[in-house]
Amino acid sequence: MANNKEKYQQIVNSEIYLTRILDNVVTGPQKESCWTLTNKKSIFWFNGTSIRAQIFFYYHSAPNKEIPIGYQVSAKCNNPYCINPNHLELLTRSAIRKKLINSGWQHSKATKQKMSKSHKGLKLSEKTIKKIVAKTTGLERSFETKDKMSKAHMGKKLSTKHRKKLSKAKIGKMPHPKTLAALKHFHIGENNHKAKLTEADVLQIRSLQGTISAYELSCVYPVTEDHIQKSIWKRRSWKHI
């Protein structure tokens, strides 16, 4: 960044460059308003070298300032064409991106298409995968993140190619024990989507065994006489209670 500073300091007092920029600037009615470039160009050329207007005015307001390595000049007002020195600040590239995203900024469709084309056929290296695994192991997504992901996937369906890939990947593999336990919990008893009785109903039917016939109970509860005799009284089902 030292070379850049020397380059800007050579022309920081140039009246020609100042007039060239200020001729393309529109200022607001108030002192704190933006100085917006009308030609929508943040880079100008001077004596065969390209110069960013924001960095020029950052040095012009205070020549003794320095831009540390890894930092860039950004506008506090989120206006990329503002060169008001009072609106300029130093931020890292990631901080600038977060600020733009929070303000509602998004890539254009043309930029997204270019990015998707440039990433086709590319794969992450083993080092990058190891770094991602090391950072994500032991971490759990917050409730807000899970809610955002569920909303983003609502109404979306997997393509046939993706389904085939998933089915091939699952061949010969057993689910995790925790997954099996969770599935078993959702399919047992009244949690089953086909269950017609609740656990309280089953306990009540068992307590009436020997006092009321299975036929009379089948008239009260939405199950057959055979189901009451074999499944409930003989405990072929509802074994967990």
C-alpha positions as CSV (number, residue, x, y, z in Angstrom):
1,M,0.0,0.0,0.0
2,A,3.1,2.3,0.4
3,N,3.5,2.4,-3.4
4,N,-0.2,3.4,-3.8
5,K,0.2,6.1,-1.2
6,E,3.2,7.6,-3.1
7,K,1.2,7.4,-6.3
8,Y,-1.7,9.3,-4.8
9,Q,0.5,11.8,-3.0
10,Q,2.1,12.8,-6.3
11,I,-1.2,14.2,-7.5
12,V,-3.1,14.9,-4.3
13,N,-2.5,18.6,-4.8
14,S,-3.2,18.6,-8.5
15,E,-5.8,21.1,-9.4
16,I,-6.3,19.5,-12.8
17,Y,-7.4,16.2,-11.3
18,L,-9.6,18.0,-8.7
19,T,-11.4,20.0,-11.3
20,R,-11.8,16.9,-13.5
21,I,-13.6,15.0,-10.7
22,L,-15.5,18.0,-9.2
23,D,-17.0,18.7,-12.7
24,N,-18.7,15.3,-12.5
25,V,-19.9,15.7,-8.9
26,V,-23.4,16.6,-7.6
27,T,-23.6,17.8,-4.0
28,G,-26.7,17.8,-1.9
29,P,-28.3,20.9,-0.2
30,Q,-26.8,20.1,3.2
31,K,-23.2,19.9,4.2
32,E,-23.5,16.3,5.3
33,S,-25.0,15.3,1.9
34,C,-23.3,12.9,-0.5
35,W,-20.9,14.1,-3.2
36,T,-22.1,11.8,-6.0
37,L,-20.3,11.2,-9.2
38,T,-22.7,11.8,-12.1
39,N,-20.8,9.7,-14.6
40,K,-21.0,6.6,-12.4
41,K,-17.2,6.1,-12.6
42,S,-15.2,5.6,-9.5
43,I,-11.9,5.3,-11.3
44,F,-10.2,8.1,-13.3
45,W,-7.0,8.2,-15.3
46,F,-4.3,10.7,-14.8
47,N,-1.0,10.7,-16.7
48,G,-1.5,7.1,-17.8
49,T,-2.3,5.7,-14.3
50,S,-5.7,4.7,-12.9
51,I,-6.8,6.4,-9.7
52,R,-9.8,5.7,-7.5
53,A,-11.6,8.9,-6.6
54,Q,-12.5,7.8,-3.1
55,I,-8.9,7.0,-2.2
56,F,-7.8,10.3,-3.7
57,F,-10.2,12.3,-1.5
58,Y,-9.3,10.2,1.5
59,Y,-5.7,11.3,1.1
60,H,-6.7,14.8,0.0
61,S,-8.6,15.4,3.3
62,A,-5.6,14.4,5.4
63,P,-2.3,13.7,3.5
64,N,-0.8,12.1,6.6
65,K,-3.3,9.3,6.7
66,E,-2.3,5.7,5.8
67,I,-4.3,2.7,4.5
68,P,-3.2,-0.4,6.4
69,I,-2.8,-3.7,4.5
70,G,-6.1,-5.5,4.1
71,Y,-8.2,-2.4,4.4
72,Q,-10.1,-0.5,1.7
73,V,-11.8,2.9,1.5
74,S,-15.6,2.6,1.8
75,A,-18.5,5.0,2.1
76,K,-20.5,5.0,5.3
77,C,-23.6,6.0,3.4
78,N,-23.5,2.8,1.2
79,N,-23.2,5.0,-1.9
80,P,-20.4,3.5,-4.1
81,Y,-20.1,6.8,-6.0
82,C,-19.9,9.1,-3.0
83,I,-16.6,10.9,-2.5
84,N,-17.4,13.1,0.5
85,P,-14.4,12.9,2.8
86,N,-16.7,12.9,5.9
87,H,-18.4,9.8,4.6
88,L,-15.3,7.8,3.9
89,E,-13.9,5.1,6.3
90,L,-11.5,2.2,6.3
91,L,-13.0,-1.3,6.4
92,T,-11.9,-4.8,5.5
93,R,-13.3,-6.5,2.4
94,S,-15.4,-8.9,4.5
95,A,-16.8,-6.0,6.5
96,I,-17.7,-4.1,3.4
97,R,-19.5,-7.2,2.0
98,K,-21.5,-7.7,5.2
99,K,-22.5,-4.0,5.2
100,L,-23.7,-4.2,1.7
101,I,-25.7,-7.4,2.3
102,N,-27.3,-5.9,5.4
103,S,-28.3,-2.9,3.4
104,G,-30.1,-5.2,0.9
105,W,-27.5,-5.1,-1.9
106,Q,-27.4,-8.1,-4.2
107,H,-25.5,-9.2,-7.3
108,S,-27.2,-8.6,-10.6
109,K,-28.5,-11.5,-12.7
110,A,-25.7,-11.1,-15.2
111,T,-23.1,-11.2,-12.4
112,K,-24.7,-14.3,-10.9
113,Q,-24.7,-16.1,-14.3
114,K,-21.0,-15.2,-14.7
115,M,-20.2,-16.5,-11.2
116,S,-22.1,-19.8,-11.8
117,K,-20.3,-20.3,-15.2
118,S,-16.9,-19.6,-13.6
119,H,-17.5,-22.2,-10.8
120,K,-18.7,-25.0,-13.1
121,G,-16.5,-28.1,-12.9
122,L,-14.5,-26.7,-10.0
123,K,-14.0,-28.7,-6.8
124,L,-12.7,-27.7,-3.4
125,S,-9.1,-28.8,-2.6
126,E,-8.4,-31.3,0.2
127,K,-6.9,-28.6,2.3
128,T,-10.0,-26.4,2.0
129,I,-12.2,-29.3,2.8
130,K,-10.2,-30.1,5.9
131,K,-10.3,-26.4,7.0
132,I,-14.1,-26.3,6.6
133,V,-14.5,-29.6,8.5
134,A,-12.2,-28.4,11.3
135,K,-14.2,-25.1,11.7
136,T,-17.7,-26.8,11.5
137,T,-17.1,-29.8,13.7
138,G,-18.9,-29.5,17.0
139,L,-20.9,-26.4,15.9
140,E,-24.6,-26.3,15.7
141,R,-26.8,-24.0,13.7
142,S,-28.8,-21.5,15.6
143,F,-32.6,-21.5,15.5
144,E,-32.6,-18.4,13.3
145,T,-30.3,-20.1,10.8
146,K,-32.4,-23.2,10.7
147,D,-35.6,-21.2,10.3
148,K,-34.0,-19.3,7.3
149,M,-32.9,-22.6,5.7
150,S,-36.3,-24.1,6.1
151,K,-38.0,-21.1,4.5
152,A,-35.5,-21.1,1.7
153,H,-36.2,-24.7,0.9
154,M,-40.0,-24.5,1.1
155,G,-41.7,-25.4,-2.2
156,K,-38.5,-26.7,-3.7
157,K,-38.2,-30.2,-5.1
158,L,-35.1,-32.3,-5.8
159,S,-34.3,-33.0,-9.4
160,T,-34.4,-36.6,-10.7
161,K,-30.6,-36.6,-11.1
162,H,-30.1,-35.5,-7.5
163,R,-32.5,-38.1,-6.2
164,K,-30.7,-40.9,-8.1
165,K,-27.4,-39.7,-6.6
166,L,-28.9,-39.7,-3.1
167,S,-30.3,-43.2,-3.6
168,K,-27.0,-44.5,-4.9
169,A,-25.1,-43.0,-1.9
170,K,-27.5,-44.7,0.6
171,I,-27.1,-48.2,-0.9
172,G,-25.5,-50.5,1.7
173,K,-25.4,-47.8,4.4
174,M,-27.3,-48.0,7.7
175,P,-28.7,-44.9,9.3
176,H,-27.0,-43.5,12.4
177,P,-28.3,-45.0,15.7
178,K,-29.6,-41.6,16.8
179,T,-31.5,-41.3,13.5
180,L,-33.0,-44.8,14.0
181,A,-34.0,-44.0,17.6
182,A,-35.7,-40.7,16.4
183,L,-37.5,-42.5,13.6
184,K,-38.6,-45.3,16.0
185,H,-40.0,-42.6,18.4
186,F,-42.1,-41.0,15.6
187,H,-43.6,-44.4,14.5
188,I,-44.5,-45.9,17.8
189,G,-47.9,-45.6,19.5
190,E,-50.0,-42.5,19.0
191,N,-47.2,-40.8,17.1
192,N,-47.8,-43.1,14.2
193,H,-49.8,-41.3,11.5
194,K,-52.1,-44.4,11.1
195,A,-52.9,-44.7,14.9
196,K,-56.6,-44.5,15.8
197,L,-56.1,-44.8,19.5
198,T,-54.2,-42.8,22.1
199,E,-52.1,-44.3,24.9
200,A,-54.8,-43.4,27.4
201,D,-57.4,-45.3,25.3
202,V,-55.2,-48.4,25.2
203,L,-54.6,-48.3,29.0
204,Q,-58.4,-47.9,29.5
205,I,-59.1,-50.9,27.2
206,R,-56.6,-53.1,29.1
207,S,-58.1,-52.1,32.4
208,L,-61.5,-53.3,31.2
209,Q,-60.2,-56.7,30.1
210,G,-62.4,-59.5,31.6
211,T,-65.3,-57.1,32.5
212,I,-66.4,-56.0,29.1
213,S,-66.3,-58.0,25.9
214,A,-64.1,-57.0,23.0
215,Y,-67.2,-56.6,20.8
216,E,-68.7,-54.0,23.2
217,L,-65.4,-52.1,23.3
218,S,-65.1,-52.1,19.4
219,C,-68.5,-50.3,19.4
220,V,-67.0,-47.6,21.6
221,Y,-63.5,-47.2,20.1
222,P,-62.7,-47.0,16.3
223,V,-61.0,-50.4,16.2
224,T,-62.1,-53.9,15.4
225,E,-62.8,-56.7,17.9
226,D,-59.9,-58.7,16.5
227,H,-57.5,-55.8,17.1
228,I,-58.6,-55.4,20.7
229,Q,-58.2,-59.1,21.5
230,K,-54.9,-59.8,19.7
231,S,-53.0,-56.5,19.5
232,I,-54.0,-54.8,22.8
233,W,-54.9,-57.6,25.2
234,K,-52.3,-60.0,24.0
235,R,-49.8,-57.1,23.6
236,R,-48.8,-57.8,20.0
237,S,-48.7,-54.0,19.6
238,W,-48.5,-51.1,22.0
239,K,-45.7,-52.9,23.8
240,H,-44.0,-49.7,25.0
241,I,-46.8,-49.0,27.5
